[in-house]
Amino acid sequence: MATRPIMLDAGGREVRVTNPDKVYFPEAGYTKADLVRYYIEVGEAALRGVRRRPVVLKRFVDGIGEKPFFQKRAPAKRPDWVHTATITYPSGRTADMVVADEVADIAWMANLGCVDLNPWPVRDDDVDHPDELRVDLDPTPEATFEDVRRVALECGQVLRELGYRSYPKTSGSRGIHINVRIEPRWGFTEMRRAALALAREVERRMPDLATSAWWKEERHGVFIDYNQNARDRTVAAAYSVRAMPDARVSCPLEWDEVAEVDPAAFTVATVPQRLRDVGDPTASIDEVAHSLEPLLDLVAAHEREGQGDAPWPPNFPKQPGEPPRVQPSRRKQS
């Protein structure tokens, strides 16, 4: 039975929450109102990861027990304070997407059923030049979280050697993400190639544990998903709640926490208190934006060694210099 809407204060703006008692996390018992209140409580920290970014609305309208649907275009009916930005997809089509620029925007998205926040790595004033390198560590089924931690630490080491200040966080699932602010002077193609170069360098240093192989049949250990930096790809932002039974959160970390981190420690029940106790490890992320050139130099070095491009996601047109986009086992059979 539907319950009456309630109004919640989100950063000084009233946000209407419909059906607030609807259970979104059956095992933990958290409701839609609990989700909205969480985002309001961590609002300024969560906003840091999505501020002025176009956001894909990943809507769990009946809670995490049902599959979500993805809404890329901004709803026609929305508050007049919810802004949009026009973005272009790999197909060349365009759409007006919701932009988060205040805590109320996040609360409004949570009311729509957005459990996690999925922003593009661009700002609304320049949607073709990403300002964030995203390192997504995706463990294969046989990998442990200890493997993920080890690969994350090696990624951090490589980035430090290249002069980058990076910010790790749990993914809220089985992985770890690492973000680096980049000057918005390069396009998605260059950012993706930079991510591929980083993945290959980490793979070179720990070949038994890390892989840049796009095809699942060739992967082992922890996959460094360079294609998450291609246009139209998103990852869950910092402080996003994930569709996990315990309402786990993608939680920013200090680097000295990575070696022993337990991702299960970060939930909607624990993260607000952690913020009050230790602050936000990403508080300084916007202080410095780095050049992409050190990583592009690594790209050039790899090309001199004969390592060109790697496969793109299937929804992209065939790219210049891309190897055959077909599974290696099928190529051998042909």
Secondary structure, DSSP 8 states (H G I E B T S, - for coil): -----EEEEETTEEEEESSTT-EEETTTTEEHHHHHHHHHHTHHHHHHHHBTEEEEEEE-TT-TTS--EEE-S--SS--TT-EEEEEE-TTS-EEEEEEE-SHHHHHHHHHTTB-S-EE-SSBTTBTTS--EEEEEEEE-TT--HHHHHHHHHHHHHHHHHTT---EEEE-SSS-EEEEEEB-TTS-HHHHHHHHHHHHHHHHHH-TTTEE--SSGGG--SEEE-GGGGSTT-----TT-B-SSTT-BB--B--GGGGGG--GGG-BTTTHHHHHHHH--TTTTTTS--B-SHHHHHHHHHHHHTT-------TTS---TT----S-HHHHHH-
